Amino acid sequence: MKKILEVKNLSVEFRIEEKRIEAVRNFTLDMEEKEIIVLAGESGSGKTIASLALTRILPALAKITAGEAYFEGKDLFLKTEIELQALRGAKISYIFQEPLVYLNPVFKISEQLKETIIYHDKISPEEANKRMLELLNLVKIIDPETVGNIYPHQLSGGMNQRVFIALALASNPKLIIADEPTTALDVITEAQILEMLKDLQNKLGFSLLFITHNLSIAKKIANRVFIMHRGEIVESEKTAEIFNSPKHIHTKELVYAYEKIGKL
Amino acid sequence: MKNLLEVKNLSKIYKGNSFFGNAKDVKALNDINFTLKPYEILSVIGESGCGKSTLAKLLIKLITPSSGQVIYDTRIIEKLTKDVQIIFQNPYQSLSPRMRIRDLMAEPLFIHHIAKKNSKDINNRLEELLKMVGMEKDALERFPHQFSGGQRQRICIARALACEPKLLILDEPISSLDLTIQVKMLDLFLELKKKLGLTYIFISHNLAVVKKIADSILILKEGELVENNRTSEIFVSPKHPYTKKLIEAAK
């Protein structure tokens, strides 16, 4: 299998006046094509920062201090800002926790989708319209014509997350980084969205890096699980291994929480 | 055993109120009936928007019902009472950012005339409360932003316990926390219940949690009560199709 993503010894630190805080330390992760990897850890463990560092969309105070990252064999950290710009949202897409924060409240769903489609594909508005309906169908929105014609605030959280996923799919990405995309949703919607993501992954063949604090999601979708604690990867194994014989103490803690309240 | 709480025909309609006159009324809760025995845990389950939080607010009279009654220990609840306290989901919003923990926790004692403003016992009581929720007494002089989400929720619990309530309404008290912290908080709730003889109404959307702790479950869907039964019954033989769907989704 070909590697789609390889990260070696990545370190990121926050510089606040004289103080330096290491948010990510020696982060190493590899991902094969069409693989679903869950990156799990408690809040503050550095999951999000590590994922943002890959395409250098870090907060202003954070700096990458060491490490290498290869996407499709090419060094991400050697790329210029313009080259990265061409990669973000195109070959590498992100899905975040709160879709309403990222969808523009004053534009209709259809306008936002078409804008993205035209930006990436450079096609005519009519073709973009067709593609938009296709994407909304893909994320299982019934009656895409109507949904396209309304504004984000008129949709529920789950529907907005579907729209957000459609946006991420617009450019046929090779890698999707999903950062807690179901944490704000209730159980039924969460189960639907997870199932849909897995179907889409199967159908479209992208790789999925799924960030979460909830190991029950790993159980449902992951090929492999990486456990993160205080900026470091403490354990990485096939999903079954993680649940059957967790080695590191923090993995054990997460598995214990899952056993106790993560499953029925 | 006598009922601690009795809810009769409780309904809440939020009146549409728009400048343009085109707003619709929202039926948040429709004709809810249930009872609660002392020392039990009743869980309220449902998707977002099903009226769980409206129910919580009605129970402590934070909002007025459109019709129906809440009877607590044979009295109809007319206004906020010290016997019934609530803990909300988001501790970031329920602790005033500009007050020290000491002042936040002491406020209910003054409001319900349990202690005088300059009484010396207050300090002991506050330290005792913090100890109960597993926190150090040096927290008293600090501000909410200096604590993590889990610690803040502990402070909210300590504050709710300040006036020795009998019934605690927990409105998704652990949903915004990490799974590992959720486990610790659940243990704390169970421990406090045992120690202080509390009764809980535990509002949640997580069936796995509810299965572990609840004596009985009440399932809401779009403002309607669709099923109300003992926990074991709900999981062994769910009656309503919606209940089955919920259980399926949690697997």
Interface residues (C-beta under 8 A of the other chain):
Chain A: E42 S43 S156 G157 L185 D186 V187 I188 T189 E190 A191 Q192 H213 N214 L215 E253 L254 Y256 A257 Y258 K260 I261 G262 K263 L264
Chain B: E47 S48 G49 G149 D178 L179 T180 I181 Q182 V183 L186 H205 N206 L207 A208 V209 K211 K212 F235 K245 L246 I247 E248 A249 A250 K251
